[in-house]
Amino acid sequence: MPSATGYEPKPLPFSKNLTGISAKTIAIHHDKLYIGYVNKLKEVSQKLAEMNASGVGLDAANQSYSELRSLCDAKTFTANGVYLHEYYFDILGGNGQATGTLVDALVEKYGSLEKFIAFFSATGMAVRGWVVLAWDTHAGRLKIYGCDVHNQGGIWGCIPLIVLDVYEHAYFLDYGSDRKMYIEAFWKNLDWNAATKAYEQVKGLVISR
């Protein structure tokens, strides 16, 4: 959450033990990796603020290499690292029971919930970093997007609803290289109420040009 000193880490939104994802994995994932991204985001933001306050000449803003370019790239990487992890944690802690208007919308779009889960899961096997079910405010409908790293593959104007982290740190301690088993465990822990609440806040939102 924002504070006077910058962005601050959010606590885990659930306290229960997950099915198939160990407490140790979650602790490392949240307390080390996620909080590490928050700290780096604050550090990068502070350096950019100092650079802005001191003034930056155009001769120092080189697109091949410059401190400003490096910091701008680091800010998108760390900010997306923070936000994507928060979306991921926000929809964990459930029992996988699929009900609600988001489920209804997915059935309408994909033909069945099973087909949606199969396609989303397959995307998780195909990419290296993240899978996102989002509300696309340009298209005015649900879309699945995948990306390899935090600041590549994201689509401007899309609001994440269900986010799956498929980097090895999310599952290697529990499953080794067996990502498929981890993805199956993910669905058992999905909080569909949380995902539906997010969907209800944005469904129908279309940004017209």
Backbone as a printed PyTorch tensor [residue, N CA C, xyz], in Angstrom:
tensor([[[  0.8420,  -1.1880,   0.0000],
         [  0.0000,   0.0000,   0.0000],
         [  0.8790,   1.2410,   0.0000]],

        [[  0.4300,   2.3690,  -0.5960],
         [  1.2440,   3.5730,  -0.6350],
         [  1.4240,   4.1540,   0.7600]],

        [[  2.5540,   4.8040,   1.0020],
         [  2.7890,   5.5040,   2.2610],
         [  3.6070,   6.7400,   1.9570]],

        [[  3.8950,   7.4970,   3.0120],
         [  4.6570,   8.7240,   2.8160],
         [  6.0610,   8.4300,   2.3050]],

        [[  6.5700,   7.2340,   2.5540],
         [  7.9240,   6.8820,   2.1470],
         [  7.9610,   6.0270,   0.8830]],

        [[  6.8300,   5.8000,   0.2620],
         [  6.7950,   4.9960,  -0.9420],
         [  5.8790,   3.8050,  -0.7850]],

        [[  5.9730,   2.8960,  -1.7370],
         [  5.0970,   1.7290,  -1.7360],
         [  5.5280,   0.7540,  -0.6490]],

        [[  4.5660,   0.2830,   0.1320],
         [  4.8700,  -0.6470,   1.2130],
         [  4.2760,  -2.0230,   0.9140]],

        [[  4.9390,  -3.0930,   1.3850],
         [  4.4470,  -4.4400,   1.0880],
         [  3.1190,  -4.7360,   1.7600]],

        [[  2.3080,  -5.5350,   1.1010],
         [  1.0360,  -5.9790,   1.6520],
         [  1.2160,  -7.3350,   2.3200]],

        [[  0.5380,  -7.5730,   3.4380],
         [  0.6110,  -8.9080,   4.0450],
         [ -0.1500,  -9.9140,   3.1890]],

        [[  0.1270, -11.1750,   3.4020],
         [ -0.6440, -12.2080,   2.7110],
         [ -2.1180, -12.0540,   3.0500]],

        [[ -3.0180, -12.1660,   2.0760],
         [ -4.4450, -11.9970,   2.3370],
         [ -5.1070, -13.2390,   2.9070]],

        [[ -4.3450, -14.2890,   3.1440],
         [ -4.9070, -15.5280,   3.6920],
         [ -3.9450, -16.0690,   4.7540]],

        [[ -4.4770, -16.8790,   5.6690],
         [ -3.6470, -17.4590,   6.7250],
         [ -3.6740, -18.9860,   6.7120]],

        [[ -4.5660, -19.5730,   5.9440],
         [ -4.7090, -21.0250,   5.9230],
         [ -3.5570, -21.6820,   5.1750]],

        [[ -3.3020, -22.9400,   5.5070],
         [ -2.3520, -23.7330,   4.7400],
         [ -2.9870, -24.1160,   3.4140]],

        [[ -2.2270, -23.9840,   2.3490],
         [ -2.7350, -24.2920,   1.0240],
         [ -2.6030, -25.7850,   0.7350]],

        [[ -3.3490, -26.2190,  -0.2530],
         [ -3.3000, -27.6150,  -0.6910],
         [ -2.2580, -27.7600,  -1.7910]],

        [[ -1.1850, -28.4900,  -1.5060],
         [ -0.1940, -28.7500,  -2.5340],
         [  0.8200, -27.6460,  -2.7480]],

        [[  0.7150, -26.5540,  -2.0280],
         [  1.7150, -25.4820,  -2.0730],
         [  2.1290, -25.2420,  -0.6280]],

        [[  3.3550, -25.5540,  -0.3010],
         [  3.7760, -25.5860,   1.0900],
         [  3.8640, -24.1910,   1.7090]],

        [[  3.7410, -24.1640,   3.0320],
         [  3.8770, -22.9110,   3.7720],
         [  5.2730, -22.3300,   3.5830]],

        [[  6.2860, -23.2030,   3.4570],
         [  7.6570, -22.7210,   3.2430],
         [  7.7820, -22.0260,   1.8960]],

        [[  7.1730, -22.6120,   0.8630],
         [  7.2060, -21.9820,  -0.4560],
         [  6.5410, -20.6110,  -0.4140]],

        [[  5.3750, -20.5320,   0.2220],
         [  4.6630, -19.2600,   0.3000],
         [  5.4610, -18.2370,   1.0970]],

        [[  6.0840, -18.6740,   2.1920],
         [  6.8640, -17.7490,   3.0190],
         [  8.0420, -17.1800,   2.2360]],

        [[  8.7680, -18.0490,   1.5240],
         [  9.8890, -17.5780,   0.7090],
         [  9.3890, -16.6570,  -0.3990]],

        [[  8.3130, -17.0620,  -1.0370],
         [  7.7580, -16.3120,  -2.1620],
         [  7.3280, -14.9030,  -1.7280]],

        [[  6.6110, -14.8290,  -0.6150],
         [  6.1110, -13.5330,  -0.1530],
         [  7.1790, -12.7320,   0.5870]],

        [[  7.8140, -13.3460,   1.5780],
         [  8.6750, -12.5950,   2.4940],
         [ 10.0290, -12.2440,   1.9000]],

        [[ 10.5090, -13.0220,   0.9520],
         [ 11.8000, -12.7370,   0.3480],
         [ 11.6570, -12.1330,  -1.0460]],

        [[ 10.9900, -12.8550,  -1.9700],
         [ 10.9350, -12.3780,  -3.3470],
         [ 10.0320, -11.1510,  -3.4910]],

        [[  8.7830, -11.2720,  -3.0480],
         [  7.8500, -10.1610,  -3.2170],
         [  8.3270,  -8.9240,  -2.4590]],

        [[  8.6830,  -9.0760,  -1.1940],
         [  9.1330,  -7.9160,  -0.4240],
         [ 10.4330,  -7.3640,  -1.0030]],

        [[ 11.2500,  -8.2430,  -1.5700],
         [ 12.4490,  -7.7690,  -2.2600],
         [ 12.1150,  -6.8610,  -3.4330]],

        [[ 11.0710,  -7.2160,  -4.1960],
         [ 10.6340,  -6.3510,  -5.2990],
         [ 10.1260,  -5.0030,  -4.7830]],

        [[  9.3880,  -5.0280,  -3.6780],
         [  8.8990,  -3.7730,  -3.0990],
         [ 10.0660,  -2.8800,  -2.7110]],

        [[ 11.0660,  -3.4540,  -2.0600],
         [ 12.2160,  -2.6600,  -1.6280],
         [ 12.9780,  -2.0850,  -2.8120]],

        [[ 13.1250,  -2.8790,  -3.8680],
         [ 13.8210,  -2.3730,  -5.0510],
         [ 13.0040,  -1.3060,  -5.7720]],

        [[ 11.6810,  -1.4600,  -5.7740],
         [ 10.8250,  -0.4330,  -6.3770],
         [ 11.0040,   0.8910,  -5.6390]],

        [[ 11.0560,   0.8370,  -4.3160],
         [ 11.2560,   2.0510,  -3.5240],
         [ 12.6240,   2.6660,  -3.8080]],

        [[ 13.6350,   1.8100,  -3.9190],
         [ 14.9880,   2.3050,  -4.1880],
         [ 15.0700,   2.9810,  -5.5540]],

        [[ 14.5160,   2.3350,  -6.5660],
         [ 14.5420,   2.9050,  -7.9130],
         [ 13.7360,   4.1990,  -7.9700]],

        [[ 12.5680,   4.2000,  -7.3310],
         [ 11.7250,   5.4010,  -7.3290],
         [ 12.4330,   6.5640,  -6.6510]],

        [[ 13.1540,   6.2810,  -5.5710],
         [ 13.8970,   7.3260,  -4.8750],
         [ 14.9920,   7.9020,  -5.7550]],

        [[ 15.7050,   7.0390,  -6.4770],
         [ 16.7700,   7.5160,  -7.3600],
         [ 16.2080,   8.3580,  -8.5030]],

        [[ 15.0530,   7.9610,  -9.0290],
         [ 14.4220,   8.7610, -10.0840],
         [ 13.9610,  10.1060,  -9.5530]],

        [[ 13.4390,  10.1120,  -8.3310],
         [ 13.0070,  11.3730,  -7.7250],
         [ 14.1940,  12.3050,  -7.5150]],

        [[ 15.3120,  11.7580,  -7.0790],
         [ 16.5150,  12.5690,  -6.8760],
         [ 17.0330,  13.1050,  -8.2000]],

        [[ 16.9780,  12.2840,  -9.2300],
         [ 17.4240,  12.7160, -10.5460],
         [ 16.5260,  13.8320, -11.0760]],

        [[ 15.2230,  13.6850, -10.8620],
         [ 14.2880,  14.7150, -11.2960],
         [ 14.5230,  16.0190, -10.5520]],

        [[ 14.7970,  15.9210,  -9.2440],
         [ 15.0010,  17.1260,  -8.4370],
         [ 16.2750,  17.8610,  -8.8290]],

        [[ 17.2930,  17.1010,  -9.2160],
         [ 18.5690,  17.7270,  -9.5700],
         [ 18.6000,  18.2190, -11.0150]],

        [[ 17.6420,  17.7310, -11.8100],
         [ 17.5840,  18.1240, -13.2070],
         [ 18.3860,  17.1860, -14.0890]],

        [[ 17.8010,  16.8000, -15.2050],
         [ 18.4630,  15.8880, -16.1360],
         [ 18.5240,  16.5530, -17.5080]],

        [[ 19.7250,  16.7240, -18.0140],
         [ 19.8770,  17.2900, -19.3480],
         [ 19.6000,  16.2500, -20.4090]],

        [[ 19.1770,  16.6990, -21.5740],
         [ 18.8730,  15.7700, -22.6610],
         [ 20.0990,  14.9760, -23.0820]],

        [[ 21.2790,  15.5480, -22.8690],
         [ 22.4940,  14.8270, -23.2530],
         [ 22.7410,  13.6290, -22.3470]],

        [[ 22.0730,  13.5720, -21.1890],
         [ 22.2370,  12.4490, -20.2630],
         [ 21.1760,  11.3760, -20.4800]],

        [[ 20.2490,  11.6160, -21.4080],
         [ 19.1360,  10.6850, -21.6300],
         [ 19.3530,   9.9270, -22.9270]],

        [[ 20.2840,   9.0010, -22.9030],
         [ 20.6500,   8.2600, -24.0970],
         [ 19.9390,   6.9160, -24.1250]],

        [[ 19.4050,   6.5310, -25.2980],
         [ 18.6190,   5.3000, -25.3750],
         [ 19.4760,   4.0500, -25.5240]],

        [[ 20.7410,   4.1900, -25.8810],
         [ 21.6360,   3.0380, -25.9050],
         [ 22.0250,   2.6520, -24.4830]],

        [[ 22.4950,   3.6180, -23.7450],
         [ 22.7340,   3.4180, -22.3150],
         [ 22.8010,   4.7640, -21.6260]],

        [[ 22.1040,   4.8840, -20.5410],
         [ 22.2010,   6.0310, -19.6490],
         [ 21.6090,   5.6020, -18.3200]],

        [[ 21.9520,   6.3300, -17.2710],
         [ 21.4060,   6.0000, -15.9570],
         [ 19.8830,   6.1200, -15.9610]],

        [[ 19.3820,   7.1460, -16.6570],
         [ 17.9330,   7.3320, -16.7060],
         [ 17.2590,   6.1540, -17.3990]],

        [[ 17.8180,   5.7020, -18.5220],
         [ 17.2360,   4.5540, -19.2190],
         [ 17.2370,   3.3150, -18.3130]],

        [[ 18.3510,   3.0820, -17.6450],
         [ 18.4630,   1.9290, -16.7650],
         [ 17.4380,   1.9890, -15.6400]],

        [[ 17.2580,   3.1460, -15.0520],
         [ 16.2950,   3.3010, -13.9640],
         [ 14.8560,   3.1610, -14.4620]],

        [[ 14.5680,   3.6840, -15.6440],
         [ 13.2090,   3.5490, -16.2000],
         [ 12.8710,   2.0860, -16.4470]],

        [[ 13.8220,   1.3320, -16.9710],
         [ 13.6110,  -0.0860, -17.2130],
         [ 13.4340,  -0.8270, -15.8880]],

        [[ 14.2520,  -0.4820, -14.9030],
         [ 14.1630,  -1.1310, -13.5920],
         [ 12.8320,  -0.8250, -12.9130]],

        [[ 12.3000,   0.3670, -13.1330],
         [ 11.0390,   0.7020, -12.4820],
         [  9.8860,  -0.1250, -13.0400]],

        [[  9.8340,  -0.3110, -14.3540],
         [  8.7570,  -1.1360, -14.9130],
         [  8.8970,  -2.5860, -14.4650]],

        [[ 10.1400,  -3.0700, -14.3680],
         [ 10.3610,  -4.4550, -13.9580],
         [  9.9730,  -4.6580, -12.4910]],

        [[ 10.4180,  -3.7700, -11.6210],
         [ 10.1190,  -3.9350, -10.1940],
         [  8.6480,  -3.6530,  -9.8960]],

        [[  8.0650,  -2.6540, -10.5340],
         [  6.6560,  -2.3400, -10.2810],
         [  5.7660,  -3.5010, -10.7090]],

        [[  6.0200,  -4.0480, -11.8850],
         [  5.2170,  -5.1900, -12.3250],
         [  5.4960,  -6.4200, -11.4600]],

        [[  6.7290,  -6.5650, -10.9860],
         [  7.0280,  -7.6460, -10.0670],
         [  6.2150,  -7.5440,  -8.7910]],

        [[  6.0270,  -6.3410,  -8.3030],
         [  5.2060,  -6.1060,  -7.1050],
         [  3.7390,  -6.3840,  -7.4060]],

        [[  3.2140,  -5.7520,  -8.4360],
         [  1.7770,  -5.8200,  -8.6970],
         [  1.3280,  -7.2300,  -9.0700]],

        [[  2.0880,  -7.9030,  -9.9320],
         [  1.6980,  -9.2440, -10.3460],
         [  1.6970, -10.2070,  -9.1630]],

        [[  2.6780, -10.0860,  -8.2860],
         [  2.6820, -10.9400,  -7.1010],
         [  1.4830, -10.6450,  -6.2070]],

        [[  1.0910,  -9.4020,  -6.0980],
         [ -0.0740,  -9.0810,  -5.2670],
         [ -1.3500,  -9.6600,  -5.8660]],

        [[ -1.4970,  -9.5660,  -7.1700],
         [ -2.6600, -10.1880,  -7.8170],
         [ -2.6580, -11.6960,  -7.5870]],

        [[ -1.4770, -12.3060,  -7.6570],
         [ -1.3470, -13.7540,  -7.4560],
         [ -1.7650, -14.1420,  -6.0400]],

        [[ -1.2130, -13.4780,  -5.0510],
         [ -1.5490, -13.8090,  -3.6620],
         [ -3.0150, -13.5150,  -3.3510]],

        [[ -3.5630, -12.4830,  -3.9840],
         [ -4.9390, -12.0620,  -3.6710],
         [ -5.9840, -13.1200,  -3.9900]],

        [[ -5.6890, -14.0110,  -4.9400],
         [ -6.7120, -14.9990,  -5.3030],
         [ -6.3640, -16.4020,  -4.8210]],

        [[ -5.3820, -16.4940,  -3.9120],
         [ -5.0930, -17.7570,  -3.2490],
         [ -5.8010, -17.8000,  -1.8930]],

        [[ -5.8760, -18.9910,  -1.3110],
         [ -6.4920, -19.1390,  -0.0020],
         [ -7.9210, -19.6190,  -0.0430]],

        [[ -8.4160, -19.9160,  -1.2490],
         [ -9.7710, -20.4450,  -1.3860],
         [ -9.7560, -21.9660,  -1.4230]],

        [[-10.9110, -22.5290,  -1.7210],
         [-11.0250, -23.9910,  -1.7810],
         [-11.2580, -24.5060,  -3.1920]],

        [[-11.1370, -23.5990,  -4.1710],
         [-11.3000, -24.0130,  -5.5580],
         [-12.7340, -24.1770,  -6.0030]],

        [[-13.6780, -23.9010,  -5.1010],
         [-15.0950, -24.0500,  -5.4730],
         [-15.4860, -22.9230,  -6.4210]],

        [[-15.8390, -23.2930,  -7.6390],
         [-16.0590, -22.3100,  -8.6970],
         [-17.5260, -21.9260,  -8.8120]],

        [[-17.8680, -20.7640,  -8.2870],
         [-19.2090, -20.2060,  -8.4180],
         [-19.0970, -18.7020,  -8.6200]],

        [[-20.1600, -18.1080,  -9.1230],
         [-20.1910, -16.6590,  -9.2490],
         [-20.2780, -16.1900, -10.6840]],

        [[-20.4050, -14.8810, -10.8380],
         [-20.6090, -14.2910, -12.1580],
         [-19.3920, -14.4350, -13.0590]],

        [[-18.1860, -14.4550, -12.4740],
         [-16.9980, -14.6550, -13.3090],
         [-17.0170, -16.0500, -13.9200]],

        [[-17.3820, -17.0370, -13.1370],
         [-17.4940, -18.4050, -13.6580],
         [-18.5180, -18.4510, -14.7840]],

        [[-19.6490, -17.7900, -14.5820],
         [-20.6850, -17.7540, -15.6190],
         [-20.1510, -17.1350, -16.9070]],

        [[-19.3860, -16.0470, -16.7620],
         [-18.8370, -15.3650, -17.9360],
         [-17.8080, -16.2410, -18.6470]],

        [[-17.0280, -16.9810, -17.8860],
         [-16.0220, -17.8640, -18.4920],
         [-16.6740, -19.0240, -19.2240]],

        [[-17.7390, -19.5600, -18.6510],
         [-18.4720, -20.6400, -19.3130],
         [-19.0530, -20.1400, -20.6290]],

        [[-19.6010, -18.9330, -20.6040],
         [-20.1830, -18.3600, -21.8220],
         [-19.1100, -18.1500, -22.8960]],

        [[-17.9350, -17.6950, -22.4790],
         [-16.8830, -17.3840, -23.4530],
         [-16.1810, -18.6350, -23.9740]],

        [[-15.8860, -19.5840, -23.0810],
         [-15.0550, -20.7270, -23.4600],
         [-15.8430, -22.0150, -23.6860]],

        [[-17.1320, -21.9940, -23.3830],
         [-17.9560, -23.1770, -23.5990],
         [-18.1420, -24.0080, -22.3530]],

        [[-17.1420, -23.9920, -21.4760],
         [-17.2310, -24.6650, -20.1800],
         [-16.0960, -24.1600, -19.3160]],

        [[-16.2440, -24.3080, -18.0150],
         [-15.1700, -23.9030, -17.1170],
         [-13.9460, -24.7820, -17.3330]],

        [[-14.1780, -26.0570, -17.6270],
         [-13.0760, -26.9840, -17.8610],
         [-12.2300, -26.5500, -19.0570]],

        [[-12.8760, -26.0510, -20.1080],
         [-12.1300, -25.5950, -21.2780],
         [-11.3040, -24.3450, -20.9530]],

        [[-11.8740, -23.4530, -20.1460],
         [-11.1140, -22.2710, -19.7320],
         [ -9.8830, -22.6840, -18.9280]],

        [[-10.0940, -23.5400, -17.9260],
         [ -8.9880, -23.9750, -17.0730],
         [ -7.9240, -24.6840, -17.8960]],

        [[ -8.3370, -25.4880, -18.8590],
         [ -7.3880, -26.2070, -19.7100],
         [ -6.5490, -25.2410, -20.5380]],

        [[ -7.1860, -24.2180, -21.1120],
         [ -6.4520, -23.2690, -21.9480],
         [ -5.5460, -22.3810, -21.1080]],

        [[ -6.0440, -21.9190, -19.9720],
         [ -5.2450, -21.0950, -19.0600],
         [ -4.0340, -21.8990, -18.5820]],

        [[ -4.2670, -23.1620, -18.2060],
         [ -3.1910, -24.0130, -17.7100],
         [ -2.1700, -24.2980, -18.8040]],

        [[ -2.6440, -24.5460, -20.0170],
         [ -1.7270, -24.7810, -21.1360],
         [ -0.8610, -23.5570, -21.3960]],

        [[ -1.4530, -22.3720, -21.2670],
         [ -0.6720, -21.1380, -21.4110],
         [  0.4130, -21.0850, -20.3520]],

        [[  0.0700, -21.5580, -19.1440],
         [  1.0490, -21.6000, -18.0660],
         [  2.2030, -22.5510, -18.3420]],

        [[  1.9670, -23.5600, -19.1540],
         [  3.0420, -24.4680, -19.5520],
         [  3.8610, -23.8940, -20.7050]],

        [[  3.2780, -22.9560, -21.4400],
         [  3.9200, -22.4330, -22.6490],
         [  4.7990, -21.2210, -22.3880]],

        [[  4.5080, -20.4610, -21.3300],
         [  5.2710, -19.2480, -21.0560],
         [  6.2210, -19.4910, -19.8880]],

        [[  7.1000, -18.5280, -19.6420],
         [  8.1280, -18.7010, -18.6120],
         [  7.8310, -17.9520, -17.3300]],

        [[  6.8720, -17.0370, -17.3350],
         [  6.7030, -16.1960, -16.1600],
         [  5.3100, -16.1190, -15.5710]],

        [[  4.3580, -15.6290, -16.3480],
         [  3.0430, -15.3100, -15.8120],
         [  1.9320, -15.6520, -16.8010]],

        [[  0.7840, -16.0300, -16.2530],
         [ -0.4540, -16.1370, -17.0240],
         [ -1.4820, -15.2440, -16.3430]],

        [[ -2.2050, -14.4710, -17.1440],
         [ -3.1450, -13.5030, -16.5960],
         [ -4.4830, -13.6010, -17.3180]],

        [[ -5.5330, -13.8530, -16.5400],
         [ -6.8830, -13.6250, -17.0580],
         [ -7.2150, -12.1880, -16.7230]],

        [[ -7.4980, -11.4040, -17.7410],
         [ -7.7100,  -9.9770, -17.5420],
         [ -9.0070,  -9.5150, -18.1950]],

        [[ -9.4890,  -8.3910, -17.6890],
         [-10.5490,  -7.6870, -18.3890],
         [ -9.8710,  -6.6640, -19.2940]],

        [[-10.0440,  -6.8250, -20.5900],
         [ -9.4340,  -5.9450, -21.5840],
         [-10.3730,  -4.7690, -21.8180]],

        [[ -9.9670,  -3.5940, -21.3540],
         [-10.8460,  -2.4240, -21.4430],
         [-10.9400,  -1.8640, -22.8560]],

        [[-10.0770,  -2.3070, -23.7490],
         [-10.1830,  -1.8930, -25.1530],
         [-11.1770,  -2.7910, -25.8860]],

        [[-11.0500,  -4.0910, -25.6740],
         [-11.9390,  -5.0430, -26.3440],
         [-13.2680,  -5.1850, -25.6090]],

        [[-13.3000,  -4.8300, -24.3260],
         [-14.5170,  -4.9690, -23.5370],
         [-14.8770,  -6.4200, -23.2730]],

        [[-13.8670,  -7.2620, -23.0500],
         [-14.1380,  -8.6720, -22.7720],
         [-12.9600,  -9.3150, -22.0520]],

        [[-13.1740, -10.5350, -21.5810],
         [-12.1380, -11.2830, -20.8980],
         [-11.1010, -11.7940, -21.8920]],

        [[ -9.8220, -11.7440, -21.4900],
         [ -8.7370, -12.2360, -22.3370],
         [ -7.7040, -12.9540, -21.4640]],

        [[ -7.0360, -13.9360, -22.0290],
         [ -5.9090, -14.5900, -21.3800],
         [ -4.6310, -14.1030, -22.0560]],

        [[ -3.6870, -13.6290, -21.2420],
         [ -2.3930, -13.2020, -21.7520],
         [ -1.2850, -13.9080, -20.9770]],

        [[ -0.2020, -14.2270, -21.6630],
         [  0.9530, -14.8350, -21.0250],
         [  2.1870, -14.0000, -21.2920]],

        [[  3.1620, -14.0570, -20.3770],
         [  4.3980, -13.3100, -20.5930],
         [  5.5670, -14.0470, -19.9590]],

        [[  6.7500, -13.7630, -20.4600],
         [  7.9510, -14.4240, -19.9800],
         [  8.5860, -13.6890, -18.8010]],

        [[  8.5310, -12.3710, -18.8010],
         [  9.0970, -11.5820, -17.7070],
         [  8.1230, -10.4710, -17.3370]],

        [[  8.3480,  -9.8830, -16.1720],
         [  7.3840,  -8.9410, -15.6090],
         [  6.9950,  -7.8170, -16.5660]],

        [[  7.9810,  -7.2250, -17.2190],
         [  7.6990,  -6.0350, -18.0270],
         [  7.7430,  -6.3140, -19.5230]],

        [[  7.4400,  -7.5580, -19.9030],
         [  7.2510,  -7.8950, -21.3140],
         [  5.9840,  -8.7200, -21.4510]],

        [[  5.1480,  -8.3680, -22.3900],
         [  3.9470,  -9.1500, -22.6460],
         [  2.6980,  -8.5950, -22.0040]],

        [[  2.8510,  -7.6510, -21.0770],
         [  1.6820,  -7.0140, -20.4830],
         [  0.9800,  -6.1310, -21.5000]],

        [[ -0.3180,  -6.0890, -21.4250],
         [ -1.1130,  -5.3230, -22.3910],
         [ -1.6990,  -4.1100, -21.6960]],

        [[ -1.3720,  -2.9340, -22.1720],
         [ -1.9060,  -1.7120, -21.5880],
         [ -3.4300,  -1.7110, -21.6690]],

        [[ -4.0640,  -1.2730, -20.5880],
         [ -5.5150,  -1.1910, -20.5670],
         [ -6.1920,  -2.4660, -20.1180]],

        [[ -5.4120,  -3.4610, -19.6720],
         [ -5.9780,  -4.7160, -19.1850],
         [ -5.8650,  -4.7870, -17.6610]],

        [[ -6.9120,  -5.2610, -17.0170],
         [ -6.9650,  -5.3220, -15.5660],
         [ -6.9340,  -6.7840, -15.1360]],

        [[ -5.8830,  -7.2210, -14.4490],
         [ -5.7640,  -8.6290, -14.0550],
         [ -6.8540,  -9.0650, -13.0800]],

        [[ -7.3480, -10.2770, -13.2860],
         [ -8.3640, -10.8730, -12.4130],
         [ -7.8470, -12.1540, -11.7690]],

        [[ -7.2920, -13.0400, -12.5750],
         [ -6.6560, -14.2570, -12.0720],
         [ -5.2300, -14.2750, -12.6070]],

        [[ -4.2620, -14.3270, -11.7000],
         [ -2.8530, -14.2940, -12.0790],
         [ -2.1580, -15.5360, -11.5310]],

        [[ -1.4270, -16.2180, -12.3860],
         [ -0.6700, -17.4070, -12.0140],
         [  0.8100, -17.1660, -12.2530]],

        [[  1.6020, -17.3150, -11.2150],
         [  3.0560, -17.2160, -11.2990],
         [  3.5990, -18.5990, -11.6810]],

        [[  4.2720, -18.6940, -12.8170],
         [  4.8400, -19.9750, -13.2220],
         [  6.3670, -19.9640, -13.2370]],

        [[  6.9750, -18.9490, -12.6350],
         [  8.4180, -19.0170, -12.4230],
         [  8.7260, -20.1830, -11.4870]],

        [[  9.9060, -20.7610, -11.6270],
         [ 10.2440, -21.9500, -10.8460],
         [ 10.2180, -21.6960,  -9.3360]],

        [[ 10.4770, -20.4630,  -8.9100],
         [ 10.4710, -20.2090,  -7.4650],
         [  9.0970, -20.4420,  -6.8500]],

        [[  8.0420, -20.4420,  -7.6740],
         [  6.6840, -20.6330,  -7.1560],
         [  6.3800, -22.0930,  -6.8510]],

        [[  7.2050, -23.0180,  -7.3720],
         [  6.8450, -24.4250,  -7.2190],
         [  8.0130, -25.3930,  -7.0580]],

        [[  9.2580, -24.9630,  -7.2960],
         [ 10.3610, -25.9100,  -7.3630],
         [ 10.5930, -26.6280,  -6.0340]],

        [[ 10.4030, -25.9280,  -4.9360],
         [ 10.5960, -26.5470,  -3.6250],
         [  9.6190, -27.7060,  -3.4120]],

        [[  8.4110, -27.5690,  -3.9320],
         [  7.3760, -28.5890,  -3.7440],
         [  7.3640, -29.6540,  -4.8330]],

        [[  7.6630, -29.2670,  -6.0760],
         [  7.4660, -30.1820,  -7.2030],
         [  8.6920, -30.3630,  -8.0880]],

        [[  9.8090, -29.7620,  -7.7310],
         [ 10.9470, -29.8250,  -8.6340],
         [ 10.6020, -29.1600,  -9.9500]],

        [[ 10.8400, -29.8430, -11.0410],
         [ 10.5500, -29.2540, -12.3550],
         [  9.1530, -29.5890, -12.8680]],

        [[  8.3300, -30.2130, -12.0380],
         [  6.9960, -30.6340, -12.4800],
         [  5.9970, -29.4870, -12.3380]],

        [[  6.0360, -28.6000, -13.3100],
         [  5.1500, -27.4300, -13.2720],
         [  3.6730, -27.8270, -13.3880]],

        [[  3.4060, -28.8840, -14.1260],
         [  2.0230, -29.3180, -14.3430],
         [  1.3290, -29.6190, -13.0100]],

        [[  2.0020, -30.3170, -12.1010],
         [  1.4050, -30.6390, -10.8080],
         [  1.1420, -29.3810,  -9.9910]],

        [[  2.0550, -28.4140, -10.0750],
         [  1.8680, -27.1420,  -9.3780],
         [  0.6410, -26.4090,  -9.9100]],

        [[  0.4710, -26.3790, -11.2230],
         [ -0.6830, -25.6900, -11.8000],
         [ -1.9770, -26.3640, -11.3560]],

        [[ -1.9650, -27.6850, -11.2850],
         [ -3.1430, -28.4010, -10.7960],
         [ -3.4430, -28.0280,  -9.3460]],

        [[ -2.4000, -27.8660,  -8.5340],
         [ -2.5890, -27.4540,  -7.1390],
         [ -3.1190, -26.0260,  -7.0540]],

        [[ -2.6790, -25.1620,  -7.9610],
         [ -3.1370, -23.7720,  -7.9820],
         [ -4.6580, -23.6850,  -8.0320]],

        [[ -5.2830, -24.4810,  -8.8830],
         [ -6.7390, -24.4170,  -9.0250],
         [ -7.4530, -24.8970,  -7.7640]],

        [[ -6.8270, -25.7670,  -7.0060],
         [ -7.4350, -26.2480,  -5.7590],
         [ -7.4580, -25.1710,  -4.6820]],

        [[ -6.6310, -24.1410,  -4.8430],
         [ -6.5140, -23.0790,  -3.8490],
         [ -7.0890, -21.7470,  -4.3160]],

        [[ -7.6970, -21.7510,  -5.5010],
         [ -8.1940, -20.4920,  -6.0470],
         [ -9.3920, -19.9860,  -5.2510]],

        [[ -9.3420, -18.7270,  -4.8910],
         [-10.4660, -18.0780,  -4.2180],
         [-11.3300, -17.4180,  -5.2840]],

        [[-12.3240, -18.1420,  -5.7570],
         [-13.1810, -17.6240,  -6.8200],
         [-13.9820, -16.4180,  -6.3610]],

        [[-14.2580, -16.3070,  -5.0590],
         [-14.9710, -15.1330,  -4.5490],
         [-14.1400, -13.8710,  -4.7420]],

        [[-12.8420, -13.9740,  -4.4570],
         [-11.9600, -12.8230,  -4.6370],
         [-11.8440, -12.4530,  -6.1130]],

        [[-11.7000, -13.4570,  -6.9730],
         [-11.5980, -13.1840,  -8.4050],
         [-12.8920, -12.5840,  -8.9470]],

        [[-14.0240, -13.0830,  -8.4460],
         [-15.3220, -12.5620,  -8.8910],
         [-15.5220, -11.1280,  -8.4260]],

        [[-15.0780, -10.8250,  -7.2210],
         [-15.1870,  -9.4500,  -6.7100],
         [-14.4200,  -8.4860,  -7.6130]],

        [[-13.2220,  -8.8930,  -8.0240],
         [-12.4390,  -8.0600,  -8.9370],
         [-13.1430,  -7.9080, -10.2800]],

        [[-13.7090,  -8.9910, -10.7590],
         [-14.4310,  -8.9660, -12.0380],
         [-15.6400,  -8.0360, -11.9680]],

        [[-16.3650,  -8.0950, -10.8820],
         [-17.5540,  -7.2630, -10.7320],
         [-17.2140,  -5.7720, -10.7500]],

        [[-16.0270,  -5.4390, -10.3050],
         [-15.6180,  -4.0360, -10.2600],
         [-15.2830,  -3.4760, -11.6370]],

        [[-14.9510,  -4.3600, -12.5800],
         [-14.4640,  -3.8480, -13.8760],
         [-15.2740,  -4.3090, -15.0680]],

        [[-16.1290,  -5.3180, -14.9160],
         [-16.8340,  -5.8480, -16.0830],
         [-17.6610,  -4.7450, -16.7370]],

        [[-17.6740,  -4.7610, -18.0240],
         [-18.3940,  -3.7330, -18.7780],
         [-17.6060,  -2.4740, -19.0270]],

        [[-16.4420,  -2.3330, -18.3510],
         [-15.6230,  -1.1320, -18.5330],
         [-14.9690,  -1.1600, -19.9100]],

        [[-15.2510,  -0.1660, -20.7130],
         [-14.6510,  -0.0540, -22.0420],
         [-14.1250,   1.3570, -22.1980]],

        [[-12.8700,   1.4700, -22.5780],
         [-12.2610,   2.7760, -22.8170],
         [-12.4140,   3.0960, -24.3040]],

        [[-13.2700,   4.0250, -24.6030],
         [-13.5150,   4.3750, -26.0030],
         [-12.5310,   5.4410, -26.4430]],

        [[-12.2180,   5.4160, -27.7100],
         [-11.2790,   6.3920, -28.2830],
         [-12.0030,   7.2670, -29.3060]]])
